[in-house]
Structure formats: C-alpha cells, structure tokens
Amino acid sequence: MDAKITKERLGLLLSYDWIKIACICIAAVAAWLLLFTSTATRPTRGQAFELYTYPGASLQIAPDLAEWQSEGALSFDVLEVTVNTLAEDDTLTSTLQAQFSAGQGDVIFLSDTGYEYSDEGYLTRSSPAQDFLMSFATNAVWLGQEDFDATEMLGASREVVFSSYFKDCEEYLNGFYGGNCAEGALDEAAVEQNFRARMEGDKRYKTERALMAALPSELARIEALRSAFLQVRAWVTNESAEDPVELREIVYPADMDGEGLDHVSEGEGYTTCFAFDLSNLKHIGEFALNTANSPASGEGLCMAVLNTGSVGFDDSRFEPFTLLVWLAENYA
C-alpha cells in the first residue's frame, strides 16, 4: 500500500477534512484551558485583599502584591490585591450593597472633612465618612477596645452588638501564644496545627513537603501580625495624639434633642470608632488623598476595616494591622 504523503494528497485532505481538523484543534485548546482552570489556584475571599476608595478619597498608587508582601504590608497568604474606586453617582449605594452582599471589600478609604452648617448651626452637609457610616455601619468593624451596643444608634428592632476588632484579634493571637499574645512565647505546634487545618484542600500544598516548606512563612505571618497588632493598639490607646495612626471619632448624626434630623447641631449624635485616622502621616498624600479638601491633602483621610471580604476567614481578617504599620513606616 502506497502511504506516502504527497503534496497532492495533503491538499485533498485539507480540502475535504479541514472542518474536522479545525474542530480537533479547537477541542484540544478547550481541553487544555479546562485543565488549566480546574487545576489553577484561585484565591478564596480570605486570600483576596480588596481596597475600596469612597467618593472623597483617591488612591495615588497601584498596589504591587509582590512588593507589598516583601515589605510586610500583606502576608504570603494573600494571593490577589485589587482596588475598587467608587463613583459618586445614583448607583453608589446599590453598587456597594451588591458588592458587600457578595463578600467583597477588606478596607475602605474615607474622607472625614467637608462638613457644612447653616447660620443657625445645624448640619446641612455631612462628610463622606458620615455618609458611608449612615448607610453601611454594619459592614464596618468596630475599633473600640470593648464591644459596642449599636441597637439604639441604628434604631434596630432587635439587639445589635458590634464586636471589638482589637479584642477579636487578641483572642485569635492568644491561641498561638499560650493565652497571652503580649508576653507569651510562640507555640509553633499550635501554629502548625492551625496551618494544616486551614490549608487542607489548598492545591498549593498537596504534598507534605510543600506544606512543611511553607510553614516558616506561616510562623513569620503570625509573628508579624502580633507585632503589628500590639503596635497599632499602643498607638490608639495611649494619651498622645501625635502617633502615626490614631482612631478617628466620627459622629453618627442623630436627633438627640427631639428637634428632628433637619435640626442636628454640630457634634449631635453618637461618637463612633469605625475608622483609623491617617492624618498624622505627613506623606500619606503620596499613597492616598482626601479630595474633599481644597487642595486635596491627607488631612482627614481615614481607613475603615470592612467585615465583608474576610468574614468567616479568621486567619485573614486581620491583615489591615500589618498594612497600617507599613503605611506608618513608609509615609510618616
């Protein structure tokens, strides 16, 4: 049998079977893509870190995950960092509601300036930070040292208590330091046990060798978080107002004297602890700006921590502490 491939035979093959050949090529590419997407590591909500900027605040840099991790801003367990810049339009509230419901967002940068008052002293224009809290206070974590009963503030029909972010972080860290993260020694066995449980099913750590190779990074993550947590707590609890990071007391406007919401005076309402104040960082404008100021500056720029992106992921929800220390080290 003459099976020699000639130019004529190849031409006949292509002329009659080109559709079959094209389909085979397409199927092969589709199979490769399916294999790639099914085996690739996709970040969980806890492994994706998302920064939001609310109208009135503007991020000035593009986050570089590798750089931020090498400098300690985020841990090795963050696989993706993104920025979501919110537009001031009629869809703002509905957009945030949808995204928060989908579990998006880890921190949000806010402006707490731009208040305006009538000649009688009544609030006529609130700050962007107030606007955000009045709509989304339940999506931000409470930064006071103790839990906060927000039932009355929110006008809720049933009890609403905000858990202290600092207490939650301390409790998490205590599990690795013999019950005392401030003075205890790191319990490496406890870290390893938690790490194994957390990484079960993670495609990066299919083998014991891969898991053990990553364990030093996990130990370093816990140590870095402990250091950052204790540093930020010291900043916000001492009597000095000159620390790199402070708490921003934002008034949640409310009718406290019965005159109605259109007669809310300056400072009338509930004083809240929902945001970190970045105003003391002299060069923070290189990172983010409060555009509600004229000209734009870092004065009144705040960062609130969201409870949406990392909800249910205790090992990931405290990344903002290391981010704050990194901001202080780079923009003070």
QUITAWO-V874581 format. One record per pair of residues at least 12 apart in sequence whose ideal C-beta (glycine too) atoms are under 8 Angstrom apart, sorted by the first residue. I is the first residue (numbers start at 1). J is the second residue. D is the distance in whole Angstrom. If there is no record, write none. Layout:
BEGIN
i: <I,I>
j: <J,J>
d: <D,D>
END
This chain:
BEGIN
i: <39,40,41,41,41,41,43,43,43,44,45,45,45,45,45,45,45,46,46,46,46,46,46,46,46,47,47,47,47,47,48,48,48,48,48,48,49,49,49,49,49,49,49,49,50,50,50,50,50,50,50,50,51,51,51,51,51,51,51,51,51,52,52,52,52,52,52,52,52,52,53,53,53,53,53,53,53,54,54,54,54,54,54,54,54,55,55,55,55,55,56,56,56,56,56,56,56,56,56,56,57,57,57,57,57,57,57,57,57,57,58,58,58,58,58,59,59,59,59,59,60,60,60,60,60,61,61,62,63,63,63,65,65,65,68,68,71,71,72,72,72,72,73,73,73,73,74,74,74,75,75,75,75,75,75,76,76,76,76,76,77,77,77,77,78,78,84,84,84,93,96,96,96,99,100,100,100,100,103,103,103,104,104,105,105,105,105,106,106,106,106,106,106,106,107,107,107,107,107,107,108,108,108,108,108,109,109,109,109,110,110,110,110,110,110,110,110,111,111,111,111,111,111,111,111,111,111,112,112,112,112,112,112,112,112,112,112,112,113,113,113,113,113,113,114,114,114,114,115,115,117,121,121,122,122,122,122,123,123,123,123,123,126,127,127,127,128,129,129,129,129,129,130,130,130,130,132,133,133,133,133,134,134,137,137,137,137,137,137,138,138,139,139,139,140,140,140,140,140,140,141,141,141,141,141,141,141,141,142,142,142,142,142,142,143,143,143,143,143,143,143,143,143,143,144,144,144,145,145,145,145,146,146,147,147,147,147,147,148,148,148,148,149,149,150,153,153,153,153,165,166,166,168,168,169,169,169,169,170,172,172,172,173,173,173,173,175,175,176,176,176,176,176,177,181,181,181,182,186,186,186,188,191,191,191,191,192,192,194,195,195,195,195,196,198,199,199,224,225,225,225,227,228,228,228,228,229,229,231,232,232,232,232,232,236,242,243,244,244,244,244,244,245,245,245,245,245,245,245,245,246,246,246,246,247,247,247,247,248,248,248,248,248,249,249,249,250,250,250,250,250,251,251,251,251,251,251,252,252,252,252,253,253,254,254,254,255,256,256,274,275,275,275,276,276,276,276,276,277,277,278,278,278,278,278,279,279,279,279,280,281,281,281,281,281,282,282,282,283,283,283,283,284,284,284,284,285,285,286,287,287,287,288,289,303,303,305>
j: <203,203,79,202,203,204,78,79,80,313,103,104,309,310,311,312,313,77,309,310,312,313,315,316,317,77,78,79,80,316,78,79,80,81,82,309,74,78,80,81,82,106,309,319,81,82,83,84,104,105,106,309,63,81,82,83,84,106,107,108,109,83,84,85,86,105,107,108,109,306,83,84,85,86,108,109,288,86,108,109,110,111,128,129,132,86,87,88,92,128,88,110,111,114,127,128,129,290,291,292,109,110,111,128,288,289,290,291,292,301,85,288,289,291,296,83,85,109,287,288,285,286,287,288,289,286,287,83,81,82,83,78,80,81,81,326,326,330,224,322,325,326,322,323,326,327,319,322,323,217,221,224,225,319,322,214,217,218,220,221,218,221,315,316,316,319,99,104,105,135,135,136,139,308,136,139,306,308,308,309,311,308,309,139,306,308,309,305,306,308,309,310,319,320,303,304,305,306,320,323,132,140,303,304,306,288,301,302,303,128,129,132,275,301,302,303,304,127,128,129,290,291,292,293,300,301,302,127,128,129,130,248,250,275,277,300,301,302,127,290,292,293,299,300,127,128,292,293,127,266,266,265,266,262,263,264,265,253,264,265,266,268,253,250,292,300,292,248,250,275,302,304,250,251,252,253,304,250,252,272,274,252,253,150,153,154,252,272,274,154,160,306,307,308,274,275,304,305,306,307,162,163,165,274,304,305,306,307,162,163,164,165,273,274,164,165,166,236,247,273,274,275,276,305,164,166,273,164,166,167,237,164,167,161,162,163,164,167,161,162,164,273,161,162,162,252,254,270,272,305,229,233,317,318,225,229,318,321,229,314,315,318,222,225,226,229,190,194,190,191,194,222,226,226,226,229,230,230,219,222,223,219,215,218,219,222,215,218,315,211,214,215,218,211,315,211,214,322,318,321,322,325,321,322,324,325,318,321,325,245,276,321,324,325,276,280,280,280,281,327,328,332,276,277,278,280,281,324,327,328,276,277,279,280,273,275,276,277,274,275,276,277,302,271,272,273,271,272,274,275,302,267,268,269,270,271,272,269,270,271,272,268,269,268,269,270,268,268,269,304,302,303,304,302,303,304,305,324,301,302,298,301,302,303,327,298,299,300,301,332,298,327,328,331,332,298,331,332,298,330,331,332,298,301,327,331,297,298,331,327,330,331,301,301,320,324,320>
d: <7,8,7,7,5,6,8,4,5,7,5,8,6,7,8,8,6,8,8,5,8,3,7,3,7,6,6,4,7,7,7,7,4,8,7,7,6,5,7,5,8,5,7,6,8,5,8,6,6,5,5,5,7,7,7,5,7,7,6,8,7,8,5,8,6,5,7,4,7,7,7,7,5,6,7,5,7,6,6,7,5,7,6,8,5,6,7,4,7,6,8,7,3,7,8,3,8,7,6,4,4,6,5,7,6,7,6,7,8,6,8,6,5,5,7,6,7,7,7,5,7,6,6,6,6,7,6,7,5,8,6,7,7,5,7,7,6,8,6,6,7,6,6,5,4,8,6,7,7,8,4,7,8,6,7,8,5,8,8,6,8,7,7,7,8,7,7,7,7,6,8,6,8,8,7,5,7,5,6,6,7,6,6,8,4,5,5,7,6,8,4,6,7,7,6,7,6,6,5,7,7,8,7,5,6,5,7,7,6,6,4,6,6,8,5,7,6,6,4,6,4,7,4,8,6,7,7,5,7,4,7,6,6,7,8,5,8,5,6,6,5,6,7,4,5,7,4,8,6,8,6,5,6,7,5,6,6,6,5,7,7,8,6,8,7,8,6,8,5,6,6,8,6,7,7,6,7,6,6,7,6,7,7,7,8,7,7,8,7,7,7,6,6,6,5,8,5,7,6,7,7,8,4,8,8,5,7,5,4,7,6,6,6,7,8,6,7,7,6,4,6,7,7,7,6,8,4,6,6,7,7,6,7,6,6,5,5,7,7,5,8,8,5,8,5,6,7,5,8,6,8,6,8,8,8,5,5,7,7,6,8,7,7,7,5,6,6,7,5,5,7,5,8,7,5,7,8,6,7,7,6,6,8,6,6,6,6,8,7,8,8,6,5,7,6,6,8,6,6,6,6,8,4,4,7,4,7,5,6,6,8,5,5,7,8,6,7,6,6,8,4,5,5,7,7,7,8,5,8,6,7,4,8,6,5,7,7,6,8,4,7,4,5,5,7,7,8,5,6,6,8,6,7,5,7,6,7,5,4,8,5,7,4,7,4,6,8,5,7,5,4,6,4,6,5,8,8,6,8,6,6,5,6,6,7,6,5,6,6,8,6,6,7,4,5,8,7,6,8,8,4,7,4,6,7,5,6,5,6,7,8,5,6,7,7,7,5>
END
